[in-house]
Amino acid sequence: MSTAEPIMDADDMRDADWAILEVLREGRANAPLIAEQAGYSAQYVRERLGRLKQDDIVEPLGHGMYAINPEEIPNREDGDA
């Protein structure tokens, strides 16, 4: 049994989430590579990937690899108020 949480919008996105998406725009990657390129710890990146995956913003590809789901990325300008 799962309780569905609302999909993240731009207001819910953290700076780390945007940094993760920037790395994944270059192509698929695993958490340690994303962490290195984005400047966050691998543990924190894994936590954020879990949330991004929950909201279908990123997709797990297997073997620890992730890819971006472009249809689900919130518009960053929508969060700037």
PDB file as gemmi writes it, atoms N, CA and C in Angstrom:
CRYST1    1.000    1.000    1.000  90.00  90.00  90.00 P 1                      
ATOM      1  N   MET A   1       0.846  -1.183   0.000  1.00  0.00           N  
ATOM      2  CA  MET A   1       0.000   0.000   0.000  1.00  0.00           C  
ATOM      3  C   MET A   1       0.883   1.235   0.000  1.00  0.00           C  
ATOM      4  N   SER A   2       0.664   2.122  -0.943  1.00  0.00           N  
ATOM      5  CA  SER A   2       1.464   3.338  -1.007  1.00  0.00           C  
ATOM      6  C   SER A   2       0.547   4.546  -0.953  1.00  0.00           C  
ATOM      7  N   THR A   3       1.065   5.592  -0.341  1.00  0.00           N  
ATOM      8  CA  THR A   3       0.321   6.844  -0.318  1.00  0.00           C  
ATOM      9  C   THR A   3       0.968   7.761  -1.332  1.00  0.00           C  
ATOM     10  N   ALA A   4       0.189   8.199  -2.275  1.00  0.00           N  
ATOM     11  CA  ALA A   4       0.732   9.037  -3.339  1.00  0.00           C  
ATOM     12  C   ALA A   4       0.928  10.454  -2.830  1.00  0.00           C  
ATOM     13  N   GLU A   5       2.126  10.966  -3.017  1.00  0.00           N  
ATOM     14  CA  GLU A   5       2.406  12.356  -2.689  1.00  0.00           C  
ATOM     15  C   GLU A   5       2.254  13.169  -3.964  1.00  0.00           C  
ATOM     16  N   PRO A   6       1.964  14.445  -3.819  1.00  0.00           N  
ATOM     17  CA  PRO A   6       1.818  15.259  -5.021  1.00  0.00           C  
ATOM     18  C   PRO A   6       3.130  15.343  -5.795  1.00  0.00           C  
ATOM     19  N   ILE A   7       2.997  15.514  -7.088  1.00  0.00           N  
ATOM     20  CA  ILE A   7       4.163  15.684  -7.952  1.00  0.00           C  
ATOM     21  C   ILE A   7       4.864  16.990  -7.581  1.00  0.00           C  
ATOM     22  N   MET A   8       6.194  16.951  -7.580  1.00  0.00           N  
ATOM     23  CA  MET A   8       6.957  18.159  -7.278  1.00  0.00           C  
ATOM     24  C   MET A   8       6.720  19.199  -8.356  1.00  0.00           C  
ATOM     25  N   ASP A   9       6.615  20.438  -7.931  1.00  0.00           N  
ATOM     26  CA  ASP A   9       6.618  21.533  -8.889  1.00  0.00           C  
ATOM     27  C   ASP A   9       7.891  22.333  -8.643  1.00  0.00           C  
ATOM     28  N   ALA A  10       8.081  23.408  -9.364  1.00  0.00           N  
ATOM     29  CA  ALA A  10       9.323  24.169  -9.275  1.00  0.00           C  
ATOM     30  C   ALA A  10       9.576  24.684  -7.859  1.00  0.00           C  
ATOM     31  N   ASP A  11       8.523  25.015  -7.116  1.00  0.00           N  
ATOM     32  CA  ASP A  11       8.693  25.493  -5.743  1.00  0.00           C  
ATOM     33  C   ASP A  11       9.245  24.414  -4.823  1.00  0.00           C  
ATOM     34  N   ASP A  12       8.979  23.158  -5.128  1.00  0.00           N  
ATOM     35  CA  ASP A  12       9.447  22.043  -4.304  1.00  0.00           C  
ATOM     36  C   ASP A  12      10.877  21.634  -4.630  1.00  0.00           C  
ATOM     37  N   MET A  13      11.364  22.037  -5.774  1.00  0.00           N  
ATOM     38  CA  MET A  13      12.689  21.625  -6.224  1.00  0.00           C  
ATOM     39  C   MET A  13      13.766  22.366  -5.432  1.00  0.00           C  
ATOM     40  N   ARG A  14      14.768  21.634  -5.004  1.00  0.00           N  
ATOM     41  CA  ARG A  14      15.916  22.207  -4.301  1.00  0.00           C  
ATOM     42  C   ARG A  14      17.019  22.498  -5.312  1.00  0.00           C  
ATOM     43  N   ASP A  15      17.986  23.312  -4.893  1.00  0.00           N  
ATOM     44  CA  ASP A  15      19.131  23.597  -5.766  1.00  0.00           C  
ATOM     45  C   ASP A  15      19.812  22.306  -6.200  1.00  0.00           C  
ATOM     46  N   ALA A  16      19.898  21.347  -5.294  1.00  0.00           N  
ATOM     47  CA  ALA A  16      20.520  20.060  -5.633  1.00  0.00           C  
ATOM     48  C   ALA A  16      19.748  19.346  -6.733  1.00  0.00           C  
ATOM     49  N   ASP A  17      18.419  19.444  -6.701  1.00  0.00           N  
ATOM     50  CA  ASP A  17      17.606  18.798  -7.738  1.00  0.00           C  
ATOM     51  C   ASP A  17      17.924  19.385  -9.105  1.00  0.00           C  
ATOM     52  N   TRP A  18      18.006  20.710  -9.170  1.00  0.00           N  
ATOM     53  CA  TRP A  18      18.328  21.355 -10.450  1.00  0.00           C  
ATOM     54  C   TRP A  18      19.735  20.964 -10.909  1.00  0.00           C  
ATOM     55  N   ALA A  19      20.683  20.861  -9.953  1.00  0.00           N  
ATOM     56  CA  ALA A  19      22.052  20.458 -10.304  1.00  0.00           C  
ATOM     57  C   ALA A  19      22.075  19.023 -10.830  1.00  0.00           C  
ATOM     58  N   ILE A  20      21.300  18.147 -10.215  1.00  0.00           N  
ATOM     59  CA  ILE A  20      21.200  16.756 -10.682  1.00  0.00           C  
ATOM     60  C   ILE A  20      20.658  16.722 -12.103  1.00  0.00           C  
ATOM     61  N   LEU A  21      19.619  17.494 -12.360  1.00  0.00           N  
ATOM     62  CA  LEU A  21      19.031  17.521 -13.705  1.00  0.00           C  
ATOM     63  C   LEU A  21      20.012  18.072 -14.728  1.00  0.00           C  
ATOM     64  N   GLU A  22      20.816  19.055 -14.337  1.00  0.00           N  
ATOM     65  CA  GLU A  22      21.829  19.589 -15.260  1.00  0.00           C  
ATOM     66  C   GLU A  22      22.819  18.503 -15.659  1.00  0.00           C  
ATOM     67  N   VAL A  23      23.256  17.699 -14.698  1.00  0.00           N  
ATOM     68  CA  VAL A  23      24.181  16.600 -15.006  1.00  0.00           C  
ATOM     69  C   VAL A  23      23.499  15.597 -15.927  1.00  0.00           C  
ATOM     70  N   LEU A  24      22.256  15.247 -15.616  1.00  0.00           N  
ATOM     71  CA  LEU A  24      21.556  14.239 -16.414  1.00  0.00           C  
ATOM     72  C   LEU A  24      21.174  14.750 -17.799  1.00  0.00           C  
ATOM     73  N   ARG A  25      21.145  16.048 -18.000  1.00  0.00           N  
ATOM     74  CA  ARG A  25      20.901  16.583 -19.351  1.00  0.00           C  
ATOM     75  C   ARG A  25      22.038  16.205 -20.303  1.00  0.00           C  
ATOM     76  N   GLU A  26      23.209  15.951 -19.732  1.00  0.00           N  
ATOM     77  CA  GLU A  26      24.368  15.544 -20.532  1.00  0.00           C  
ATOM     78  C   GLU A  26      24.319  14.063 -20.884  1.00  0.00           C  
ATOM     79  N   GLY A  27      23.459  13.312 -20.207  1.00  0.00           N  
ATOM     80  CA  GLY A  27      23.338  11.875 -20.462  1.00  0.00           C  
ATOM     81  C   GLY A  27      23.152  11.121 -19.168  1.00  0.00           C  
ATOM     82  N   ARG A  28      22.904   9.840 -19.281  1.00  0.00           N  
ATOM     83  CA  ARG A  28      22.653   9.033 -18.093  1.00  0.00           C  
ATOM     84  C   ARG A  28      23.896   8.983 -17.209  1.00  0.00           C  
ATOM     85  N   ALA A  29      23.658   8.782 -15.907  1.00  0.00           N  
ATOM     86  CA  ALA A  29      24.762   8.768 -14.947  1.00  0.00           C  
ATOM     87  C   ALA A  29      24.311   8.056 -13.682  1.00  0.00           C  
ATOM     88  N   ASN A  30      25.293   7.660 -12.858  1.00  0.00           N  
ATOM     89  CA  ASN A  30      24.982   7.066 -11.561  1.00  0.00           C  
ATOM     90  C   ASN A  30      25.184   8.117 -10.465  1.00  0.00           C  
ATOM     91  N   ALA A  31      24.749   7.792  -9.252  1.00  0.00           N  
ATOM     92  CA  ALA A  31      24.790   8.758  -8.152  1.00  0.00           C  
ATOM     93  C   ALA A  31      26.201   9.281  -7.862  1.00  0.00           C  
ATOM     94  N   PRO A  32      27.234   8.431  -7.802  1.00  0.00           N  
ATOM     95  CA  PRO A  32      28.567   8.970  -7.527  1.00  0.00           C  
ATOM     96  C   PRO A  32      29.050   9.960  -8.598  1.00  0.00           C  
ATOM     97  N   LEU A  33      28.765   9.678  -9.855  1.00  0.00           N  
ATOM     98  CA  LEU A  33      29.166  10.599 -10.919  1.00  0.00           C  
ATOM     99  C   LEU A  33      28.381  11.901 -10.826  1.00  0.00           C  
ATOM    100  N   ILE A  34      27.083  11.799 -10.582  1.00  0.00           N  
ATOM    101  CA  ILE A  34      26.256  13.000 -10.430  1.00  0.00           C  
ATOM    102  C   ILE A  34      26.768  13.825  -9.253  1.00  0.00           C  
ATOM    103  N   ALA A  35      27.057  13.157  -8.134  1.00  0.00           N  
ATOM    104  CA  ALA A  35      27.544  13.849  -6.940  1.00  0.00           C  
ATOM    105  C   ALA A  35      28.833  14.603  -7.234  1.00  0.00           C  
ATOM    106  N   GLU A  36      29.743  13.944  -7.920  1.00  0.00           N  
ATOM    107  CA  GLU A  36      31.026  14.570  -8.256  1.00  0.00           C  
ATOM    108  C   GLU A  36      30.819  15.795  -9.135  1.00  0.00           C  
ATOM    109  N   GLN A  37      29.992  15.669 -10.150  1.00  0.00           N  
ATOM    110  CA  GLN A  37      29.797  16.767 -11.093  1.00  0.00           C  
ATOM    111  C   GLN A  37      28.928  17.885 -10.524  1.00  0.00           C  
ATOM    112  N   ALA A  38      28.001  17.541  -9.629  1.00  0.00           N  
ATOM    113  CA  ALA A  38      27.083  18.539  -9.078  1.00  0.00           C  
ATOM    114  C   ALA A  38      27.606  19.172  -7.786  1.00  0.00           C  
ATOM    115  N   GLY A  39      28.601  18.551  -7.167  1.00  0.00           N  
ATOM    116  CA  GLY A  39      29.179  19.118  -5.957  1.00  0.00           C  
ATOM    117  C   GLY A  39      28.425  18.791  -4.675  1.00  0.00           C  
ATOM    118  N   TYR A  40      27.764  17.655  -4.638  1.00  0.00           N  
ATOM    119  CA  TYR A  40      27.043  17.196  -3.451  1.00  0.00           C  
ATOM    120  C   TYR A  40      27.552  15.813  -3.073  1.00  0.00           C  
ATOM    121  N   SER A  41      27.251  15.376  -1.853  1.00  0.00           N  
ATOM    122  CA  SER A  41      27.664  14.033  -1.445  1.00  0.00           C  
ATOM    123  C   SER A  41      26.829  12.994  -2.190  1.00  0.00           C  
ATOM    124  N   ALA A  42      27.411  11.829  -2.387  1.00  0.00           N  
ATOM    125  CA  ALA A  42      26.693  10.751  -3.075  1.00  0.00           C  
ATOM    126  C   ALA A  42      25.447  10.351  -2.293  1.00  0.00           C  
ATOM    127  N   GLN A  43      25.538  10.350  -0.960  1.00  0.00           N  
ATOM    128  CA  GLN A  43      24.376   9.987  -0.142  1.00  0.00           C  
ATOM    129  C   GLN A  43      23.236  10.978  -0.370  1.00  0.00           C  
ATOM    130  N   TYR A  44      23.535  12.274  -0.378  1.00  0.00           N  
ATOM    131  CA  TYR A  44      22.492  13.282  -0.589  1.00  0.00           C  
ATOM    132  C   TYR A  44      21.908  13.169  -1.997  1.00  0.00           C  
ATOM    133  N   VAL A  45      22.761  12.935  -2.982  1.00  0.00           N  
ATOM    134  CA  VAL A  45      22.280  12.767  -4.356  1.00  0.00           C  
ATOM    135  C   VAL A  45      21.353  11.562  -4.438  1.00  0.00           C  
ATOM    136  N   ARG A  46      21.698  10.466  -3.779  1.00  0.00           N  
ATOM    137  CA  ARG A  46      20.815   9.289  -3.780  1.00  0.00           C  
ATOM    138  C   ARG A  46      19.453   9.623  -3.167  1.00  0.00           C  
ATOM    139  N   GLU A  47      19.455  10.391  -2.076  1.00  0.00           N  
ATOM    140  CA  GLU A  47      18.185  10.801  -1.454  1.00  0.00           C  
ATOM    141  C   GLU A  47      17.344  11.622  -2.432  1.00  0.00           C  
ATOM    142  N   ARG A  48      17.973  12.575  -3.085  1.00  0.00           N  
ATOM    143  CA  ARG A  48      17.247  13.442  -4.014  1.00  0.00           C  
ATOM    144  C   ARG A  48      16.807  12.660  -5.246  1.00  0.00           C  
ATOM    145  N   LEU A  49      17.640  11.732  -5.730  1.00  0.00           N  
ATOM    146  CA  LEU A  49      17.236  10.891  -6.858  1.00  0.00           C  
ATOM    147  C   LEU A  49      16.003  10.075  -6.498  1.00  0.00           C  
ATOM    148  N   GLY A  50      15.943   9.606  -5.257  1.00  0.00           N  
ATOM    149  CA  GLY A  50      14.763   8.863  -4.812  1.00  0.00           C  
ATOM    150  C   GLY A  50      13.505   9.701  -4.920  1.00  0.00           C  
ATOM    151  N   ARG A  51      13.597  10.957  -4.522  1.00  0.00           N  
ATOM    152  CA  ARG A  51      12.427  11.845  -4.608  1.00  0.00           C  
ATOM    153  C   ARG A  51      12.109  12.172  -6.067  1.00  0.00           C  
ATOM    154  N   LEU A  52      13.132  12.447  -6.851  1.00  0.00           N  
ATOM    155  CA  LEU A  52      12.913  12.743  -8.274  1.00  0.00           C  
ATOM    156  C   LEU A  52      12.331  11.530  -8.995  1.00  0.00           C  
ATOM    157  N   LYS A  53      12.767  10.341  -8.605  1.00  0.00           N  
ATOM    158  CA  LYS A  53      12.227   9.107  -9.193  1.00  0.00           C  
ATOM    159  C   LYS A  53      10.769   8.922  -8.793  1.00  0.00           C  
ATOM    160  N   GLN A  54      10.462   9.204  -7.547  1.00  0.00           N  
ATOM    161  CA  GLN A  54       9.091   9.072  -7.047  1.00  0.00           C  
ATOM    162  C   GLN A  54       8.132   9.932  -7.874  1.00  0.00           C  
ATOM    163  N   ASP A  55       8.595  11.072  -8.319  1.00  0.00           N  
ATOM    164  CA  ASP A  55       7.760  11.986  -9.099  1.00  0.00           C  
ATOM    165  C   ASP A  55       7.990  11.855 -10.601  1.00  0.00           C  
ATOM    166  N   ASP A  56       8.649  10.772 -11.017  1.00  0.00           N  
ATOM    167  CA  ASP A  56       8.879  10.458 -12.435  1.00  0.00           C  
ATOM    168  C   ASP A  56       9.701  11.508 -13.173  1.00  0.00           C  
ATOM    169  N   ILE A  57      10.479  12.304 -12.446  1.00  0.00           N  
ATOM    170  CA  ILE A  57      11.327  13.305 -13.086  1.00  0.00           C  
ATOM    171  C   ILE A  57      12.595  12.647 -13.615  1.00  0.00           C  
ATOM    172  N   VAL A  58      13.070  11.619 -12.920  1.00  0.00           N  
ATOM    173  CA  VAL A  58      14.176  10.801 -13.420  1.00  0.00           C  
ATOM    174  C   VAL A  58      13.710   9.355 -13.462  1.00  0.00           C  
ATOM    175  N   GLU A  59      14.374   8.572 -14.302  1.00  0.00           N  
ATOM    176  CA  GLU A  59      14.033   7.158 -14.461  1.00  0.00           C  
ATOM    177  C   GLU A  59      15.245   6.307 -14.120  1.00  0.00           C  
ATOM    178  N   PRO A  60      15.066   5.264 -13.303  1.00  0.00           N  
ATOM    179  CA  PRO A  60      16.163   4.325 -13.086  1.00  0.00           C  
ATOM    180  C   PRO A  60      16.307   3.429 -14.311  1.00  0.00           C  
ATOM    181  N   LEU A  61      17.536   3.236 -14.735  1.00  0.00           N  
ATOM    182  CA  LEU A  61      17.800   2.417 -15.921  1.00  0.00           C  
ATOM    183  C   LEU A  61      18.357   1.049 -15.558  1.00  0.00           C  
ATOM    184  N   GLY A  62      18.599   0.825 -14.282  1.00  0.00           N  
ATOM    185  CA  GLY A  62      19.231  -0.414 -13.846  1.00  0.00           C  
ATOM    186  C   GLY A  62      20.709  -0.195 -13.602  1.00  0.00           C  
ATOM    187  N   HIS A  63      21.294  -1.042 -12.782  1.00  0.00           N  
ATOM    188  CA  HIS A  63      22.718  -0.968 -12.440  1.00  0.00           C  
ATOM    189  C   HIS A  63      23.096   0.398 -11.881  1.00  0.00           C  
ATOM    190  N   GLY A  64      22.163   1.057 -11.177  1.00  0.00           N  
ATOM    191  CA  GLY A  64      22.450   2.337 -10.538  1.00  0.00           C  
ATOM    192  C   GLY A  64      22.454   3.540 -11.454  1.00  0.00           C  
ATOM    193  N   MET A  65      22.096   3.338 -12.702  1.00  0.00           N  
ATOM    194  CA  MET A  65      22.101   4.443 -13.666  1.00  0.00           C  
ATOM    195  C   MET A  65      20.736   5.127 -13.705  1.00  0.00           C  
ATOM    196  N   TYR A  66      20.754   6.438 -13.947  1.00  0.00           N  
ATOM    197  CA  TYR A  66      19.533   7.234 -14.041  1.00  0.00           C  
ATOM    198  C   TYR A  66      19.556   8.058 -15.313  1.00  0.00           C  
ATOM    199  N   ALA A  67      18.365   8.362 -15.796  1.00  0.00           N  
ATOM    200  CA  ALA A  67      18.195   9.248 -16.951  1.00  0.00           C  
ATOM    201  C   ALA A  67      17.077  10.227 -16.622  1.00  0.00           C  
ATOM    202  N   ILE A  68      17.068  11.303 -17.333  1.00  0.00           N  
ATOM    203  CA  ILE A  68      16.071  12.349 -17.141  1.00  0.00           C  
ATOM    204  C   ILE A  68      14.799  11.996 -17.905  1.00  0.00           C  
ATOM    205  N   ASN A  69      13.658  12.368 -17.366  1.00  0.00           N  
ATOM    206  CA  ASN A  69      12.372  12.212 -18.040  1.00  0.00           C  
ATOM    207  C   ASN A  69      11.904  13.620 -18.413  1.00  0.00           C  
ATOM    208  N   PRO A  70      12.246  14.104 -19.608  1.00  0.00           N  
ATOM    209  CA  PRO A  70      12.027  15.513 -19.949  1.00  0.00           C  
ATOM    210  C   PRO A  70      10.581  15.974 -19.860  1.00  0.00           C  
ATOM    211  N   GLU A  71       9.631  15.082 -20.041  1.00  0.00           N  
ATOM    212  CA  GLU A  71       8.220  15.493 -19.992  1.00  0.00           C  
ATOM    213  C   GLU A  71       7.790  15.892 -18.588  1.00  0.00           C  
ATOM    214  N   GLU A  72       8.514  15.454 -17.571  1.00  0.00           N  
ATOM    215  CA  GLU A  72       8.088  15.679 -16.188  1.00  0.00           C  
ATOM    216  C   GLU A  72       8.880  16.760 -15.461  1.00  0.00           C  
ATOM    217  N   ILE A  73       9.810  17.433 -16.132  1.00  0.00           N  
ATOM    218  CA  ILE A  73      10.615  18.449 -15.464  1.00  0.00           C  
ATOM    219  C   ILE A  73       9.772  19.704 -15.251  1.00  0.00           C  
ATOM    220  N   PRO A  74       9.679  20.171 -13.992  1.00  0.00           N  
ATOM    221  CA  PRO A  74       8.946  21.421 -13.763  1.00  0.00           C  
ATOM    222  C   PRO A  74       9.662  22.589 -14.435  1.00  0.00           C  
ATOM    223  N   ASN A  75       8.917  23.612 -14.772  1.00  0.00           N  
ATOM    224  CA  ASN A  75       9.494  24.824 -15.342  1.00  0.00           C  
ATOM    225  C   ASN A  75      10.081  25.636 -14.201  1.00  0.00           C  
ATOM    226  N   ARG A  76      11.388  25.863 -14.223  1.00  0.00           N  
ATOM    227  CA  ARG A  76      12.061  26.550 -13.116  1.00  0.00           C  
ATOM    228  C   ARG A  76      11.507  27.953 -12.899  1.00  0.00           C  
ATOM    229  N   GLU A  77      11.115  28.639 -13.955  1.00  0.00           N  
ATOM    230  CA  GLU A  77      10.589  29.993 -13.826  1.00  0.00           C  
ATOM    231  C   GLU A  77       9.295  30.016 -13.021  1.00  0.00           C  
ATOM    232  N   ASP A  78       8.547  28.911 -13.021  1.00  0.00           N  
ATOM    233  CA  ASP A  78       7.300  28.856 -12.257  1.00  0.00           C  
ATOM    234  C   ASP A  78       7.556  28.945 -10.760  1.00  0.00           C  
ATOM    235  N   GLY A  79       8.751  28.599 -10.321  1.00  0.00           N  
ATOM    236  CA  GLY A  79       9.066  28.640  -8.898  1.00  0.00           C  
ATOM    237  C   GLY A  79       9.649  29.954  -8.447  1.00  0.00           C  
ATOM    238  N   ASP A  80      10.009  30.829  -9.363  1.00  0.00           N  
ATOM    239  CA  ASP A  80      10.577  32.129  -9.018  1.00  0.00           C  
ATOM    240  C   ASP A  80       9.460  33.135  -8.850  1.00  0.00           C  
ATOM    241  N   ALA A  81       9.186  33.481  -7.616  1.00  0.00           N  
ATOM    242  CA  ALA A  81       8.101  34.436  -7.385  1.00  0.00           C  
ATOM    243  C   ALA A  81       8.628  35.711  -6.797  1.00  0.00           C  
TER     244      ALA A  81                                                      
END                                                                             
